[in-house]
Amino acid sequence: MKNNNPKDSAASSPQSVHEAAMRFLKEALTRCLQMIKISHYKKLSERALQYIGNASSDQIKTYGNWILCLDAIADSCLANKQILSQSETYDFLL
């Protein structure tokens, strides 16, 4: 017997899968910014979130959350002309 529950069909739709992946990616970025202790740079964090928001499902599948997060942070540092200190760079690379 077929289940006609709209929640079941919505849960497996490509858009909901992408939304879930984006939620996990944004959470990973937040954790990453906290771990490398540069979350206090507001412009850097905002730019990194914008970059993450443009990630496609294929990019997430190919590179994974952590690589995309580090790429977003590096892009944001470049765009904001932010130079990380020695300890911030060390935390970034770990």
QUIUR-V920741 format. One record per pair of residues at least 12 apart in sequence whose ideal C-beta (glycine too) atoms are under 10 Angstrom apart, sorted by the first residue. I is the first residue (numbers start at 1). J is the second residue. Records with the same first field share a line. If there is no record, write none. Layout:
I=J / J
This chain:
14=57
15=57
17=57
18=55 / 56 / 57 / 60
21=55 / 56 / 57 / 59 / 60 / 61 / 65
22=52 / 53 / 55 / 57 / 60
24=60 / 65
25=49 / 52 / 53 / 55 / 59 / 60 / 64 / 65 / 66 / 68 / 69 / 72
26=48 / 49 / 52 / 53 / 55 / 65 / 69
27=65 / 69
28=52 / 64 / 65 / 66 / 68 / 69
29=45 / 48 / 49 / 51 / 52 / 65 / 66 / 68 / 69 / 70 / 72 / 73
30=45 / 48 / 49 / 52 / 69
31=65 / 66 / 69
32=48 / 65 / 66 / 68 / 69 / 70 / 72 / 73 / 91 / 92
33=45 / 48 / 49 / 69 / 72 / 73 / 76
35=69 / 91 / 92 / 94
36=69 / 70 / 73 / 84 / 87 / 88 / 89 / 90 / 91 / 92 / 93 / 94
37=84 / 85 / 87 / 88 / 91 / 92
38=73 / 76 / 77 / 82 / 84 / 85 / 88 / 89 / 91 / 92
41=73 / 76 / 77 / 80 / 82 / 84 / 88
42=80
43=76 / 79 / 80 / 81 / 82
44=72 / 73 / 75 / 76 / 77 / 79 / 80 / 82 / 84
45=72 / 73 / 76 / 80
46=76 / 80
47=72 / 73 / 75 / 76 / 77 / 78 / 79 / 80 / 82
48=68 / 69 / 70 / 71 / 72 / 73 / 74 / 75 / 76 / 77 / 79 / 80
49=72 / 76
50=72 / 75 / 76 / 79
51=68 / 69 / 71 / 72 / 73 / 74 / 75 / 76 / 79
52=65 / 68 / 69 / 71 / 72 / 73 / 75 / 76
53=72
54=72
55=68 / 69 / 71 / 72
59=71
70=92 / 93
73=92
74=92
77=89 / 92
